[in-house]
């Protein structure tokens, strides 16, 4: 058994146009190294969605996994809330 670090993150689906892939926007806060103030940052991740069940605006939990394709190294664990 290897000591792989499995990360999980919460984010919002911003695109579902690809087949079995969603783009998830993750917002987080990082302390600025010089000013010691928290700054908001965000990043987009492509995640594998087997059932094509995610829609734009859904809140999802994603988990790191082995590469599925060139850009996809995350998978959708669960849909936390659906878009209104």
C-alpha positions in Angstrom: 0.0 0.0 0.0 1.4 3.4 -1.0 1.3 6.6 1.0 -0.6 8.6 -1.7 -2.2 11.8 -0.5 -5.9 11.8 -1.5 -7.3 15.3 -1.5 -10.9 16.3 -1.4 -12.3 19.7 -2.2 -15.7 21.5 -2.4 -16.6 23.5 -5.5 -19.3 24.7 -7.9 -19.8 23.3 -11.4 -19.2 26.1 -14.0 -19.4 23.9 -17.2 -20.9 20.6 -18.1 -20.6 20.7 -21.9 -18.1 17.9 -22.2 -19.1 14.2 -22.1 -18.4 12.7 -18.7 -16.5 15.8 -17.6 -17.4 18.8 -15.5 -15.4 21.9 -14.8 -15.4 22.7 -11.0 -14.5 26.1 -9.6 -12.9 25.9 -6.2 -12.5 29.0 -4.0 -10.0 29.1 -1.2 -8.2 31.6 1.0 -4.4 31.9 1.2 -2.3 34.1 3.5 -0.3 36.7 1.6 3.4 36.1 2.4 4.3 39.8 2.8 1.2 41.5 4.1 0.0 38.6 6.3 -3.6 39.1 5.1 -5.9 36.4 3.7 -6.5 36.7 0.0 -9.3 35.0 -2.0 -8.1 32.8 -4.8 -9.9 30.3 -7.1 -8.9 27.6 -9.5 -10.8 25.5 -12.0 -10.4 21.7 -12.1 -11.7 19.2 -14.6 -13.4 16.3 -12.9 -14.7 12.9 -14.2 -18.5 12.6 -13.9 -19.4 9.1 -15.0 -23.2 9.5 -15.1 -23.3 13.0 -16.5 -25.5 13.9 -13.5 -23.9 17.3 -12.6 -25.4 20.5 -14.0 -24.2 24.1 -14.0 -24.5 25.6 -10.5 -24.4 22.4 -8.5 -22.2 22.2 -5.4 -20.0 19.1 -5.6 -17.3 17.3 -3.7 -14.3 16.2 -5.8 -11.5 13.8 -5.0 -8.0 13.4 -6.5 -7.5 10.2 -8.5 -5.2 8.7 -11.1 -5.2 10.6 -14.4 -8.2 9.8 -16.5 -7.0 11.9 -19.4 -4.5 14.7 -20.1 -6.2 17.3 -17.9 -8.5 15.1 -15.7 -7.1 14.0 -12.4 -10.2 14.5 -10.2 -13.5 12.6 -9.9 -16.9 13.7 -8.6 -17.6 12.0 -5.3 -21.0 13.5 -4.6 -23.4 16.2 -5.4 -24.0 18.3 -2.3 -26.8 20.5 -3.6 -28.5 21.0 -7.0 -28.8 24.4 -8.7 -32.0 26.3 -8.4 
